[in-house]
Amino acid sequence: MADDAQSINLTNHFLIAMPGMEDGTFARSVVYVCEHSERGALGLIINKPGDINLADLFQKVDLPLARQDLSVQPVFHGGPLQTERGFVLHDPVLAEGLEPDQSVYASTLAVPGGLEMTTSKDVLEALSSGGGPRRVLVTLGYSSWGEGQLESEIARNSWLTVDADASVVFDAPVTERYDMALRLLGLEAWMLAPDAGHA
């Protein structure tokens, strides 16, 4: 039975916090899972904007931002780890001569069937010159779970899971992302009792 629990793979899924989640970082959060294996999981919160926008961030790293469509976009709080480090979640960038799982950027994790997450400055440089991926979400920090930790949190009804939808990541208004992620499961927030699953 334990082997079945370990075999779930939530890569390219959303984790949706249940109402009983009281941790300030994760309460009402939606996490895009970039990687999930038997060693653990890594994801980025997509609905918790920080207090700076991309124009501010580019100014801090001494780059111009030629993409006016991005300048007022918030920089998100991706999770409690490495909060001084940037993570760029973006559409896959295909380039001639590269294999489908290769990226044009130096440090990129290609999420199978999903998006790409880049941590190298070259993606910011591409955006600064007016190029780069069409849609981006930038976070400071990330979320991580050790071996078996996420599975046990799911078993304790801390999270709902659903296949990720890129339009929720990039196109949905920030304040509606939690409800839109729930709707992917056919649920509304009022249907979830804070103590669901407890006898």
Backbone as a printed PyTorch tensor [residue, N CA C, xyz], in Angstrom:
tensor([[[  0.8340,  -1.2000,   0.0000],
         [  0.0000,   0.0000,   0.0000],
         [  0.8720,   1.2560,   0.0000]],

        [[  1.9280,   1.2730,   0.8010],
         [  2.8020,   2.4470,   0.8640],
         [  3.4450,   2.7040,  -0.4860]],

        [[  3.7440,   1.6340,  -1.2430],
         [  4.3580,   1.8100,  -2.5500],
         [  3.4420,   2.5800,  -3.4940]],

        [[  2.1100,   2.3270,  -3.4180],
         [  1.1590,   3.0460,  -4.2600],
         [  1.1970,   4.5310,  -3.9480]],

        [[  1.2540,   4.8880,  -2.6590],
         [  1.2690,   6.2940,  -2.2700],
         [  2.5330,   6.9690,  -2.7910]],

        [[  3.6390,   6.2360,  -2.8060],
         [  4.8980,   6.8140,  -3.2620],
         [  4.9270,   6.9770,  -4.7800]],

        [[  4.0590,   6.2470,  -5.5130],
         [  4.1690,   6.2350,  -6.9630],
         [  3.4230,   7.3810,  -7.6320]],

        [[  2.6800,   8.1960,  -6.8880],
         [  2.0000,   9.3120,  -7.5290],
         [  3.0220,  10.3360,  -8.0000]],

        [[  2.7650,  10.9120,  -9.1550],
         [  3.6530,  11.9380,  -9.6880],
         [  2.8180,  13.1770,  -9.9750]],

        [[  3.0710,  14.2300,  -9.2200],
         [  2.2780,  15.4500,  -9.3380],
         [  2.9940,  16.5430, -10.1310]],

        [[  4.0270,  16.1700, -10.8850],
         [  4.6720,  17.1330, -11.7760],
         [  3.6200,  17.6960, -12.7350]],

        [[  3.6720,  19.0170, -12.9980],
         [  2.7180,  19.7010, -13.8670],
         [  1.2940,  19.6250, -13.3210]],

        [[  1.1710,  19.6330, -12.0040],
         [ -0.1240,  19.7010, -11.3180],
         [ -0.1690,  20.9580, -10.4570]],

        [[ -1.3720,  21.3500, -10.0850],
         [ -1.5570,  22.3590,  -9.0540],
         [ -1.7880,  21.6700,  -7.7180]],

        [[ -1.1960,  22.2220,  -6.6690],
         [ -1.5770,  21.9040,  -5.2960],
         [ -2.4620,  23.0580,  -4.8390]],

        [[ -3.6380,  22.7460,  -4.3620],
         [ -4.5780,  23.7680,  -3.9100],
         [ -4.7580,  23.5880,  -2.4070]],

        [[ -4.3960,  24.6170,  -1.6390],
         [ -4.4630,  24.5060,  -0.1760],
         [ -5.9050,  24.3430,   0.2770]],

        [[ -6.1260,  23.3880,   1.1720],
         [ -7.4520,  23.2110,   1.7780],
         [ -7.6890,  24.3340,   2.7880]],

        [[ -8.9640,  24.6340,   3.0800],
         [ -9.2590,  25.7410,   4.0010],
         [ -8.6240,  25.6000,   5.3860]],

        [[ -8.3460,  24.3700,   5.8130],
         [ -7.7450,  24.1690,   7.1300],
         [ -6.2650,  24.5160,   7.2010]],

        [[ -5.6510,  24.8130,   6.0660],
         [ -4.2220,  25.1460,   6.0240],
         [ -4.0090,  26.4930,   6.7060]],

        [[ -3.3250,  26.4770,   7.8480],
         [ -3.1550,  27.7030,   8.6270],
         [ -1.7880,  28.3330,   8.4570]],

        [[ -0.8640,  27.6230,   7.8110],
         [  0.4590,  28.1800,   7.5510],
         [  0.2980,  29.4440,   6.7150]],

        [[  0.8230,  30.5640,   7.1970],
         [  0.6400,  31.8480,   6.5190],
         [  1.1460,  31.8590,   5.0880]],

        [[  2.2220,  31.1290,   4.8280],
         [  2.7780,  31.0850,   3.4720],
         [  1.8320,  30.3710,   2.5210]],

        [[  1.2110,  29.3030,   2.9950],
         [  0.4560,  28.4330,   2.0930],
         [ -1.0600,  28.5650,   2.1880]],

        [[ -1.5940,  29.3150,   3.1540],
         [ -3.0460,  29.4640,   3.2590],
         [ -3.6060,  30.0200,   1.9490]],

        [[ -4.6370,  29.4000,   1.4200],
         [ -5.2950,  29.7830,   0.1530],
         [ -4.3130,  29.8800,  -1.0120]],

        [[ -3.2790,  29.0550,  -0.9830],
         [ -2.2960,  29.1270,  -2.0680],
         [ -2.5830,  28.0880,  -3.1480]],

        [[ -2.1010,  28.4200,  -4.3400],
         [ -2.0640,  27.4820,  -5.4550],
         [ -0.5890,  27.3520,  -5.8360]],

        [[ -0.0810,  26.1270,  -5.8250],
         [  1.3240,  25.8590,  -6.1190],
         [  1.4130,  25.0910,  -7.4280]],

        [[  2.2410,  25.5960,  -8.3420],
         [  2.5320,  24.8530,  -9.5690],
         [  3.7040,  23.9240,  -9.2670]],

        [[  3.5080,  22.6090,  -9.4300],
         [  4.5570,  21.6310,  -9.1240],
         [  5.4520,  21.4590, -10.3460]],

        [[  6.7050,  21.8910, -10.1920],
         [  7.6950,  21.8140, -11.2770],
         [  8.3610,  20.4510, -11.3410]],

        [[  8.4700,  19.8040, -10.2010],
         [  9.1720,  18.5210, -10.1490],
         [  8.6590,  17.7310,  -8.9630]],

        [[  8.4050,  16.4280,  -9.1900],
         [  7.9760,  15.5470,  -8.1070],
         [  8.5240,  14.1540,  -8.4020]],

        [[  9.2820,  13.6380,  -7.4610],
         [  9.8460,  12.2980,  -7.6130],
         [  9.8650,  11.6440,  -6.2360]],

        [[ 10.4320,  10.4570,  -6.1740],
         [ 10.5270,   9.7830,  -4.8720],
         [ 11.4190,  10.5660,  -3.9090]],

        [[ 12.2460,  11.4770,  -4.4220],
         [ 13.1280,  12.2730,  -3.5460],
         [ 12.4260,  13.4890,  -2.9410]],

        [[ 11.2700,  13.8670,  -3.4970],
         [ 10.5540,  15.0220,  -2.9740],
         [  9.9140,  15.8290,  -4.0870]],

        [[  9.5450,  17.0670,  -3.7710],
         [  8.8360,  17.9020,  -4.7400],
         [  9.3180,  19.3430,  -4.6510]],

        [[  9.1770,  20.0510,  -5.7670],
         [  9.5420,  21.4630,  -5.8420],
         [  8.4470,  22.1780,  -6.6110]],

        [[  8.0110,  23.3350,  -6.0850],
         [  6.9610,  24.0800,  -6.7650],
         [  7.0420,  25.5690,  -6.4760]],

        [[  6.2150,  26.3230,  -7.2020],
         [  6.1500,  27.7690,  -7.0580],
         [  4.7040,  28.1920,  -6.7900]],

        [[  4.5130,  29.0210,  -5.7630],
         [  3.1870,  29.5670,  -5.4900],
         [  2.8730,  30.5940,  -6.5750]],

        [[  1.6910,  30.4840,  -7.2030],
         [  1.3630,  31.3510,  -8.3470],
         [  0.3210,  32.4180,  -8.0220]],

        [[ -0.1130,  32.4940,  -6.7630],
         [ -1.1890,  33.4600,  -6.4660],
         [ -0.9120,  34.3340,  -5.2420]],

        [[  0.3580,  34.5050,  -4.8870],
         [  0.7160,  35.3620,  -3.7520],
         [  1.6860,  36.4470,  -4.2220]],

        [[  1.1550,  37.5710,  -4.7310],
         [  2.0480,  38.6200,  -5.2000],
         [  2.8250,  39.2550,  -4.0630]],

        [[  4.0740,  39.6010,  -4.3430],
         [  4.8900,  40.3210,  -3.3630],
         [  4.6440,  41.8130,  -3.4910]],

        [[  5.5530,  42.6170,  -2.9510],
         [  5.3330,  44.0620,  -2.9430],
         [  6.1290,  44.8010,  -4.0120]],

        [[  6.7400,  44.0630,  -4.9700],
         [  7.4090,  44.7320,  -6.0930],
         [  6.8710,  44.1650,  -7.4040]],

        [[  7.0320,  44.9480,  -8.4740],
         [  6.6340,  44.4560,  -9.7910],
         [  7.8910,  44.1880, -10.6290]],

        [[  7.6750,  43.7370, -11.8630],
         [  8.8300,  43.3620, -12.6890],
         [  9.7040,  44.5620, -13.0310]],

        [[  9.1000,  45.7340, -13.2210],
         [  9.9140,  46.9270, -13.4850],
         [ 10.8690,  47.1770, -12.3190]],

        [[ 10.3740,  47.0270, -11.0810],
         [ 11.2260,  47.2040,  -9.8930],
         [ 12.3470,  46.1610,  -9.8760]],

        [[ 11.9910,  44.9150, -10.1710],
         [ 12.9700,  43.8270, -10.1370],
         [ 14.0760,  44.0650, -11.1660]],

        [[ 13.6880,  44.4540, -12.3680],
         [ 14.6920,  44.6830, -13.4080],
         [ 15.6050,  45.8460, -13.0270]],

        [[ 15.0490,  46.8590, -12.3780],
         [ 15.8700,  47.9760, -11.9180],
         [ 16.8920,  47.4830, -10.8940]],

        [[ 16.4700,  46.5720,  -9.9970],
         [ 17.3710,  46.0360,  -8.9630],
         [ 18.5320,  45.2450,  -9.5630]],

        [[ 18.2850,  44.5840, -10.7050],
         [ 19.3510,  43.7850, -11.3230],
         [ 20.0270,  44.5360, -12.4740]],

        [[ 19.8050,  45.8460, -12.5170],
         [ 20.4530,  46.7220, -13.5010],
         [ 20.2050,  46.3190, -14.9510]],

        [[ 18.9450,  45.9630, -15.2420],
         [ 18.5660,  45.6620, -16.6260],
         [ 17.3870,  46.5470, -17.0120]],

        [[ 17.3760,  47.0390, -18.2550],
         [ 16.1690,  47.7270, -18.7150],
         [ 15.0730,  46.6770, -18.9480]],

        [[ 13.8240,  47.0910, -19.0290],
         [ 12.7470,  46.1470, -19.3390],
         [ 12.0050,  46.6820, -20.5530]],

        [[ 12.3260,  46.1210, -21.7130],
         [ 11.7190,  46.5950, -22.9570],
         [ 10.3040,  46.0540, -23.1440]],

        [[  9.9450,  45.0420, -22.3730],
         [  8.6150,  44.4390, -22.4990],
         [  7.6200,  45.2090, -21.6350]],

        [[  6.9780,  46.2200, -22.2090],
         [  6.0260,  47.0350, -21.4510],
         [  4.8370,  46.2150, -20.9580]],

        [[  4.5190,  45.1210, -21.6760],
         [  3.4040,  44.2630, -21.2540],
         [  3.6770,  43.6100, -19.9000]],

        [[  4.9350,  43.5910, -19.4870],
         [  5.2930,  42.9100, -18.2400],
         [  5.5950,  43.8650, -17.0860]],

        [[  5.7770,  45.1460, -17.3450],
         [  6.3560,  46.0420, -16.3330],
         [  5.5620,  46.1190, -15.0300]],

        [[  4.2320,  46.1070, -15.0920],
         [  3.4430,  46.2160, -13.8550],
         [  3.0660,  44.8510, -13.2780]],

        [[  3.4910,  43.7820, -13.9480],
         [  3.1870,  42.4440, -13.4330],
         [  3.9010,  42.2450, -12.1000]],

        [[  3.1950,  41.7190, -11.0720],
         [  3.8550,  41.5460,  -9.7800],
         [  4.9030,  40.4410,  -9.7980]],

        [[  5.8680,  40.5710,  -8.9040],
         [  6.7910,  39.4810,  -8.6190],
         [  6.1520,  38.7050,  -7.4710]],

        [[  6.0430,  37.3980,  -7.6180],
         [  5.3020,  36.5800,  -6.6610],
         [  6.2080,  36.0080,  -5.5800]],

        [[  5.5920,  35.7050,  -4.4460],
         [  6.2630,  35.0110,  -3.3480],
         [  6.1160,  33.5210,  -3.6500]],

        [[  7.1820,  32.9070,  -4.1970],
         [  7.0980,  31.5280,  -4.6800],
         [  7.1380,  30.4670,  -3.5980]],

        [[  7.5700,  30.8630,  -2.4100],
         [  7.6700,  29.9200,  -1.3080],
         [  8.6830,  30.4140,  -0.3030]],

        [[  8.8610,  29.6660,   0.7770],
         [  9.6940,  30.1470,   1.8820],
         [ 11.1940,  29.9220,   1.7210]],

        [[ 11.6320,  29.2400,   0.6790],
         [ 13.0470,  28.9150,   0.5210],
         [ 13.7190,  29.8230,  -0.5050]],

        [[ 14.9500,  30.2450,  -0.2280],
         [ 15.7650,  31.0850,  -1.1230],
         [ 14.9710,  32.2800,  -1.6430]],

        [[ 14.4140,  33.0550,  -0.7220],
         [ 13.5280,  34.1580,  -1.1030],
         [ 14.2600,  35.3290,  -1.7470]],

        [[ 15.5870,  35.2700,  -1.8010],
         [ 16.3440,  36.3220,  -2.4920],
         [ 16.6560,  35.9030,  -3.9370]],

        [[ 16.2630,  34.6960,  -4.3130],
         [ 16.6040,  34.1600,  -5.6350],
         [ 15.3810,  34.1480,  -6.5390]],

        [[ 15.5960,  34.5140,  -7.8130],
         [ 14.4910,  34.5750,  -8.7560],
         [ 14.2640,  33.2650,  -9.5010]],

        [[ 12.9940,  32.9750,  -9.7330],
         [ 12.5630,  31.8000, -10.4900],
         [ 11.5730,  32.2870, -11.5350]],

        [[ 11.8080,  31.9280, -12.7950],
         [ 10.9420,  32.3900, -13.8740],
         [ 10.1950,  31.1820, -14.4520]],

        [[  8.8850,  31.1810, -14.2650],
         [  8.0290,  30.1510, -14.8290],
         [  7.5280,  30.6910, -16.1610]],

        [[  7.6890,  29.9240, -17.2350],
         [  7.3460,  30.4670, -18.5460],
         [  6.9240,  29.3790, -19.5170]],

        [[  6.2960,  29.8380, -20.6120],
         [  5.9740,  28.9300, -21.7020],
         [  7.2500,  28.2870, -22.2170]],

        [[  7.1730,  27.0490, -22.7190],
         [  8.3560,  26.4420, -23.3250],
         [  8.8420,  27.2850, -24.5020]],

        [[ 10.1550,  27.4320, -24.5980],
         [ 10.7490,  28.1760, -25.7040],
         [ 11.4210,  27.1550, -26.6240]],

        [[ 10.8860,  27.0440, -27.8310],
         [ 11.4390,  26.0860, -28.7770],
         [ 12.4180,  26.8050, -29.6870]],

        [[ 13.5400,  26.1800, -29.9300],
         [ 14.5430,  26.7820, -30.8050],
         [ 15.0720,  25.7290, -31.7670]],

        [[ 15.4030,  26.1720, -32.9490],
         [ 15.9150,  25.2670, -33.9700],
         [ 17.1980,  24.6010, -33.4990]],

        [[ 17.2870,  23.3000, -33.7120],
         [ 18.5000,  22.5760, -33.3580],
         [ 18.5090,  22.0380, -31.9350]],

        [[ 17.4890,  22.3910, -31.1390],
         [ 17.4230,  21.8850, -29.7640],
         [ 16.4110,  20.7590, -29.6720]],

        [[ 16.7120,  19.7860, -28.8330],
         [ 15.7550,  18.7160, -28.5540],
         [ 14.5810,  19.3000, -27.7690]],

        [[ 13.3900,  18.6350, -27.8120],
         [ 12.2280,  19.1710, -27.0870],
         [ 12.4610,  19.3760, -25.5930]],

        [[ 13.3530,  18.5810, -24.9760],
         [ 13.5780,  18.7470, -23.5350],
         [ 14.7650,  19.6610, -23.2380]],

        [[ 15.3170,  20.3230, -24.2700],
         [ 16.4090,  21.2810, -24.0660],
         [ 15.8420,  22.6960, -24.1060]],

        [[ 16.4890,  23.5990, -23.4030],
         [ 16.0420,  24.9860, -23.3840],
         [ 17.1210,  25.8990, -23.9490]],

        [[ 16.6880,  27.0680, -24.4050],
         [ 17.6390,  28.0660, -24.8830],
         [ 18.3410,  28.7490, -23.7150]],

        [[ 17.8310,  28.5680, -22.4920],
         [ 18.4060,  29.2230, -21.3220],
         [ 19.2990,  28.2580, -20.5500]],

        [[ 20.2810,  28.8130, -19.8440],
         [ 21.3270,  28.0000, -19.2080],
         [ 20.7950,  27.0640, -18.1310]],

        [[ 20.0080,  27.5810, -17.2040],
         [ 19.5350,  26.7600, -16.0770],
         [ 18.0170,  26.6650, -16.1080]],

        [[ 17.5380,  25.6860, -16.8570],
         [ 16.0970,  25.5360, -17.0350],
         [ 15.6790,  24.1130, -16.7300]],

        [[ 14.5900,  24.0090, -15.9960],
         [ 13.9420,  22.7270, -15.7550],
         [ 12.7250,  22.6750, -16.6680]],

        [[ 12.7460,  21.7700, -17.6400],
         [ 11.5910,  21.5750, -18.5170],
         [ 10.6360,  20.6240, -17.8100]],

        [[  9.4440,  21.1050, -17.5000],
         [  8.4510,  20.2840, -16.7980],
         [  7.7570,  19.4190, -17.8440]],

        [[  7.8610,  18.0860, -17.7490],
         [  7.2630,  17.2270, -18.7710],
         [  5.7760,  17.5410, -18.9590]],

        [[  5.4130,  17.8360, -20.2140],
         [  4.0240,  18.1340, -20.5320],
         [  3.5600,  19.5050, -20.0720]],

        [[  4.4790,  20.3090, -19.5330],
         [  4.0500,  21.5760, -18.9530],
         [  4.9220,  22.7550, -19.3390]],

        [[  5.2580,  23.5540, -18.3530],
         [  5.9780,  24.7980, -18.5480],
         [  7.4780,  24.5840, -18.3570]],

        [[  8.2240,  25.6680, -18.3480],
         [  9.6420,  25.6180, -18.0190],
         [  9.8990,  26.5620, -16.8540]],

        [[ 10.8750,  26.1980, -16.0080],
         [ 11.2840,  27.0560, -14.9030],
         [ 12.7660,  27.3490, -15.0670]],

        [[ 13.0870,  28.6310, -15.1970],
         [ 14.4750,  29.0440, -15.4280],
         [ 14.9660,  29.8640, -14.2450]],

        [[ 16.2020,  29.5820, -13.8290],
         [ 16.7920,  30.3220, -12.7120],
         [ 18.0070,  31.1360, -13.1370]],

        [[ 18.3960,  31.0490, -14.4100],
         [ 19.5750,  31.7920, -14.8650],
         [ 19.1660,  33.1710, -15.3760]],

        [[ 20.1100,  34.1070, -15.2920],
         [ 19.8250,  35.5070, -15.6280],
         [ 19.5710,  35.7100, -17.1180]],

        [[ 19.9620,  34.7440, -17.9690],
         [ 19.8020,  34.9420, -19.4100],
         [ 18.3470,  35.1140, -19.8360]],

        [[ 17.4050,  34.5200, -19.0930],
         [ 15.9940,  34.7200, -19.4470],
         [ 15.5870,  36.1670, -19.1670]],

        [[ 16.1080,  36.7520, -18.0800],
         [ 15.8220,  38.1620, -17.7900],
         [ 16.4600,  39.0590, -18.8520]],

        [[ 17.6590,  38.7030, -19.2840],
         [ 18.3270,  39.4890, -20.3200],
         [ 17.5340,  39.4590, -21.6270]],

        [[ 16.9580,  38.2910, -21.9510],
         [ 16.1270,  38.1820, -23.1610],
         [ 14.8900,  39.0750, -23.0320]],

        [[ 14.2540,  39.0570, -21.8630],
         [ 13.0830,  39.9150, -21.6350],
         [ 13.4750,  41.3880, -21.6880]],

        [[ 14.6540,  41.7070, -21.1520],
         [ 15.0710,  43.1070, -21.0870],
         [ 15.2680,  43.6950, -22.4770]],

        [[ 15.5870,  42.8430, -23.4420],
         [ 15.8050,  43.3420, -24.8050],
         [ 14.5510,  43.2270, -25.6630]],

        [[ 13.4330,  42.8780, -25.0360],
         [ 12.1680,  42.8110, -25.7720],
         [ 11.8080,  41.4290, -26.2740]],

        [[ 12.6590,  40.4360, -26.0030],
         [ 12.3890,  39.0700, -26.4440],
         [ 11.9420,  38.2090, -25.2780]],

        [[ 12.4230,  36.9790, -25.2880],
         [ 12.1080,  36.0520, -24.2030],
         [ 10.7820,  35.3520, -24.3930]],

        [[ 10.4080,  34.5380, -23.4120],
         [  9.1460,  33.7960, -23.5050],
         [  7.9560,  34.7550, -23.5840]],

        [[  6.9010,  34.3230, -24.2610],
         [  5.7160,  35.1660, -24.4170],
         [  5.0540,  35.4360, -23.0640]],

        [[  4.8850,  34.3800, -22.2570],
         [  4.2160,  34.5320, -20.9590],
         [  5.1720,  34.1170, -19.8500]],

        [[  5.2790,  34.9320, -18.8170],
         [  6.1640,  34.6280, -17.6900],
         [  5.4660,  34.9330, -16.3700]],

        [[  5.8990,  34.2080, -15.3510],
         [  5.5290,  34.5040, -13.9700],
         [  6.8340,  34.4110, -13.1840]],

        [[  7.2010,  35.4930, -12.5170],
         [  8.4740,  35.5460, -11.8030],
         [  8.2050,  35.4860, -10.3080]],

        [[  8.9440,  34.6160,  -9.6220],
         [  8.8230,  34.5240,  -8.1700],
         [ 10.1800,  34.7740,  -7.5250]],

        [[ 10.1270,  35.2050,  -6.2930],
         [ 11.2960,  35.1630,  -5.4160],
         [ 11.0040,  34.0460,  -4.4280]],

        [[ 11.8980,  33.0800,  -4.3710],
         [ 11.6970,  31.9420,  -3.4760],
         [ 10.9430,  30.8080,  -4.1450]],

        [[ 11.0230,  29.6430,  -3.5000],
         [ 10.3190,  28.4640,  -4.0040],
         [  9.8530,  27.6210,  -2.8300]],

        [[  9.0560,  26.6070,  -3.1410],
         [  8.5160,  25.6870,  -2.1370],
         [  9.0980,  24.3030,  -2.3980]],

        [[  9.3760,  23.5830,  -1.3270],
         [  9.9840,  22.2690,  -1.4810],
         [  9.4800,  21.3240,  -0.3950]],

        [[  9.3800,  20.0510,  -0.7500],
         [  8.9850,  19.0100,   0.1860],
         [ 10.0000,  17.8810,   0.0940]],

        [[ 10.3880,  17.3200,   1.2230],
         [ 11.3230,  16.1980,   1.2460],
         [ 10.6370,  14.8970,   0.8600]],

        [[ 11.4130,  13.8480,   0.8840],
         [ 10.9160,  12.5220,   0.4960],
         [  9.6760,  12.1400,   1.2970]],

        [[  8.5740,  11.8800,   0.6020],
         [  7.3300,  11.4380,   1.2460],
         [  6.5460,  12.5320,   1.9600]],

        [[  7.1120,  13.7400,   2.0860],
         [  6.4540,  14.8050,   2.8590],
         [  5.1630,  15.2810,   2.1920]],

        [[  5.2180,  15.5420,   0.8880],
         [  4.0290,  16.0200,   0.1890],
         [  2.9350,  14.9530,   0.2040]],

        [[  3.3280,  13.6990,  -0.0100],
         [  2.3510,  12.6110,   0.0070],
         [  1.6380,  12.5360,   1.3570]],

        [[  2.3920,  12.7320,   2.4500],
         [  1.7500,  12.6550,   3.7680],
         [  0.8570,  13.8740,   4.0100]],

        [[  1.2390,  15.0580,   3.4920],
         [  0.3710,  16.2350,   3.6280],
         [ -0.9310,  16.0430,   2.8520]],

        [[ -0.8350,  15.4220,   1.6770],
         [ -2.0450,  15.1440,   0.8960],
         [ -2.9270,  14.1320,   1.6370]],

        [[ -2.2970,  13.1220,   2.2260],
         [ -3.0520,  12.1220,   2.9830],
         [ -3.7610,  12.7440,   4.1870]],

        [[ -3.2030,  13.8410,   4.7300],
         [ -3.8300,  14.5470,   5.8640],
         [ -4.8240,  15.6150,   5.4030]],

        [[ -5.1750,  15.5880,   4.1160],
         [ -6.1360,  16.5400,   3.5400],
         [ -5.6750,  17.9880,   3.6150]],

        [[ -4.3590,  18.2190,   3.4870],
         [ -3.8630,  19.5880,   3.4440],
         [ -3.9850,  20.1850,   2.0470]],

        [[ -3.9490,  19.3260,   1.0250],
         [ -3.9360,  19.7940,  -0.3670],
         [ -4.9170,  19.0190,  -1.2230]],

        [[ -5.5080,  19.7000,  -2.1920],
         [ -6.1800,  19.0600,  -3.3190],
         [ -5.2120,  19.1300,  -4.4940]],

        [[ -5.3170,  18.2120,  -5.4300],
         [ -4.4330,  18.2290,  -6.5930],
         [ -5.2630,  18.1440,  -7.8630]],

        [[ -4.7640,  18.8080,  -8.9100],
         [ -5.4330,  18.7720, -10.2140],
         [ -4.3820,  19.0720, -11.2850]],

        [[ -4.5990,  18.5360, -12.4850],
         [ -3.7020,  18.8510, -13.5980],
         [ -3.6170,  20.3650, -13.7620]],

        [[ -2.3970,  20.8730, -13.9480],
         [ -2.2060,  22.3150, -14.0840],
         [ -2.7730,  22.8130, -15.4090]],

        [[ -3.2240,  24.0550, -15.4060],
         [ -3.7220,  24.7320, -16.5900],
         [ -2.9420,  26.0430, -16.7090]],

        [[ -2.1510,  26.1670, -17.7800],
         [ -1.2780,  27.3420, -17.9290],
         [ -2.0590,  28.6480, -17.9540]],

        [[ -3.3200,  28.6240, -18.3890],
         [ -4.0860,  29.8740, -18.4370],
         [ -4.3680,  30.3890, -17.0260]],

        [[ -4.4420,  29.5080, -16.0420],
         [ -4.6090,  29.9540, -14.6520],
         [ -3.3150,  30.6220, -14.1740]],

        [[ -2.1770,  30.0860, -14.5830],
         [ -0.8750,  30.6400, -14.1910],
         [ -0.6710,  32.0360, -14.7780]],

        [[ -0.9660,  32.1960, -16.0610],
         [ -0.5680,  33.4130, -16.7670],
         [ -1.6980,  34.4030, -17.0460]],

        [[ -2.9090,  33.9080, -17.2440],
         [ -3.9700,  34.7800, -17.7460],
         [ -5.0170,  35.1540, -16.7130]],

        [[ -5.2160,  34.3210, -15.7120],
         [ -6.2680,  34.5840, -14.7290],
         [ -5.8680,  35.7380, -13.8100]],

        [[ -6.8210,  36.6020, -13.4440],
         [ -6.5140,  37.6220, -12.4390],
         [ -6.0070,  36.9530, -11.1610]],

        [[ -4.9980,  37.5520, -10.5440],
         [ -4.3490,  36.9430,  -9.3750],
         [ -5.3650,  36.5760,  -8.2950]],

        [[ -6.3100,  37.4670,  -8.0420],
         [ -7.2770,  37.2380,  -6.9620],
         [ -8.2420,  36.0970,  -7.2640]],

        [[ -8.2930,  35.6510,  -8.5280],
         [ -9.2360,  34.5790,  -8.8960],
         [ -8.5550,  33.2280,  -9.1140]],

        [[ -7.2320,  33.1700,  -8.9810],
         [ -6.5280,  31.9260,  -9.3170],
         [ -6.8970,  30.7650,  -8.4020]],

        [[ -7.0920,  31.0500,  -7.1070],
         [ -7.4690,  29.9750,  -6.1710],
         [ -8.8100,  29.3750,  -6.5890]],

        [[ -9.8040,  30.2440,  -6.8100],
         [-11.1390,  29.7580,  -7.1830],
         [-11.1210,  29.0750,  -8.5460]],

        [[-10.3290,  29.5990,  -9.4850],
         [-10.2680,  28.9750, -10.8090],
         [ -9.5970,  27.6080, -10.7550]],

        [[ -8.5830,  27.4650,  -9.9130],
         [ -7.9460,  26.1490,  -9.7490],
         [ -8.9470,  25.1520,  -9.1590]],

        [[ -9.7260,  25.6010,  -8.1730],
         [-10.7530,  24.7170,  -7.6090],
         [-11.7830,  24.3010,  -8.6570]],

        [[-12.1350,  25.2460,  -9.5310],
         [-13.1380,  24.9400, -10.5640],
         [-12.6450,  23.8700, -11.5320]],

        [[-11.3300,  23.7180, -11.6740],
         [-10.8030,  22.6300, -12.5010],
         [-11.2260,  21.2700, -11.9480]],

        [[-11.5360,  21.2450, -10.6540],
         [-12.0310,  20.0230,  -9.9980],
         [-13.5530,  20.0190,  -9.8820]],

        [[-14.2020,  21.0670, -10.4080],
         [-15.6550,  21.1760, -10.2750],
         [-16.0850,  21.6170,  -8.8910]],

        [[-15.1910,  22.3000,  -8.1710],
         [-15.4790,  22.7060,  -6.7950],
         [-15.5200,  24.2220,  -6.6610]],

        [[-16.1990,  24.6830,  -5.6210],
         [-16.1830,  26.0850,  -5.1980],
         [-15.6740,  26.1020,  -3.7640]],

        [[-15.0610,  27.2120,  -3.3570],
         [-14.4580,  27.2870,  -2.0190],
         [-15.4750,  26.9970,  -0.9180]],

        [[-16.7280,  27.4250,  -1.0880],
         [-17.7280,  27.2170,  -0.0300],
         [-18.0500,  25.7470,   0.1870]],

        [[-17.7220,  24.8840,  -0.7760],
         [-18.0080,  23.4500,  -0.6450],
         [-17.0120,  22.7440,   0.2730]],

        [[-15.8890,  23.4100,   0.5630],
         [-14.8340,  22.7580,   1.3290],
         [-14.9390,  23.1290,   2.7970]],

        [[-15.2790,  22.1810,   3.6240],
         [-15.3060,  22.4420,   5.0600],
         [-13.8880,  22.5050,   5.5720]],

        [[-13.5650,  23.4590,   6.4610],
         [-12.1860,  23.5570,   6.9680],
         [-11.6740,  22.2730,   7.5960]],

        [[-12.5600,  21.4880,   8.1720],
         [-12.1060,  20.2520,   8.8430],
         [-12.4570,  19.0210,   8.0210]],

        [[-12.5600,  19.1660,   6.7090],
         [-12.9240,  18.0260,   5.8420],
         [-11.9680,  16.8620,   6.0690]],

        [[-12.5480,  15.6880,   6.1390],
         [-11.7240,  14.4980,   6.2410],
         [-11.3740,  14.0920,   7.6460]],

        [[-11.7820,  14.8620,   8.6510],
         [-11.4680,  14.5130,  10.0360],
         [-12.7270,  14.0040,  10.7400]],

        [[-12.5890,  12.8990,  11.4540],
         [-13.7450,  12.3160,  12.1320],
         [-13.9860,  13.0000,  13.4570]]])
